[in-house]
Amino acid sequence: MRTLALILLATGSLYAAIDGTVVNRTTGKPEPGVSITLVKPGQGGMRTIGTTVSDNAGHFVFARDEPGGGPQLLQASYKGVNYNKLMTPNIPTSNVELEVFEATKSPAVARVAQRMLVIEPNSSQIAVSETVMIQNDSNTTFTNPESGELRFYLPPAANGQVRINAQTSQGMPLPRPAEKTNETDVFKVDFPIKPGETEFDINYVLPAGSPFTFHGRVVGVKGMPSGPLRLIAPPGVTFSGTDIQQIGTEPKTQATIYNVTAPDLFSFDIAGTGSLHQQSTDTEDDADRPQVTEGNPQIYAHMGWLLTLAFGILAVGLAFLFRSSPVRSPYGK
């Protein structure tokens, strides 16, 4: 019987319940009436396992998750903003705290902590990677789809072709669309700025020329404080112009760092070719082109033996029950 209990305990863990409380970190109290979805990532994308709503005490329960191990994701929707909590196999599934925050349309709760342009020219094109780090030290989420939570300038030579990824400090990169604004060549991105750090990566390419003059513009969300714009030139590349100032060299990569001194519109000349990307078997053009890669969480590296173990436990359990069942023979032998 002890063996049977251990088997049932092991198989039951494959169908474990998930329970917890939705906590509003702005008010410090449990939050009732929040819609919550349990999803599981896989090769076919996100698959919904169940949905529920937090009760008057902010408590929620999913009676059981799905067998097979691997990470699962709790998604809460509150005040038009989605909040996620990744549930990996090594963390408890009971008394989970799912955080939400009150929302505000005031951009003053956030600030642009860092903004830089990495420019990598080769013989055929110029790859531009803009990184914007926004810090929100408040206990509310800034969200305003009308104005966008991020605004940036896209040179006309990019022909509107741009790739954007956004992520929070505890999240994974998510692709976001660029939306036109009523300002020429200025685009906005709708991605709520939650408390903590949010990073935006903007990638596009421009046709190369010799010499080449880069024309840019410093833009932002009105009312959101912003720091200086930095330019990064790989080894072998130099920038020159009255709107920029060289401020140093990065020791590891030997990239040259410039500061944009113009308050709005700026331009500078680019000379030379170079890249910060490591070149292996790729061609020069492929190595200089902005790359976006995706990878499965580390748990998927062990998915094979996890499934084998799960099915093995089930098979042993069924065999034990079959041998001990009184219907195995008509005489109970």
Protein Blocks (a to p, Z undefined) as FASTA:
>chain_A
ZZmmmmmmmmmmmmcccddddddfknopacehiacddddddfkopadfbdcdddfkopac
dfbacehiaiddddddeehiacdddddfkbcfehiacddddddfbfklpccfbdcddddd
dfkbccdddddddddfbfbdcddfknopadcdddfklnopacdddddfkbccdddddddd
fbehiacddddddehjddddddddddddddddddddddddehiacddddddddehiacdd
jkbccfbdcfklopacdddfbfkbccdddedjddfbdcfkbcfklmmpccddddddfklm
mmmmmmmmmmmmmmmmmmmmmmmpmklpmnoZZ
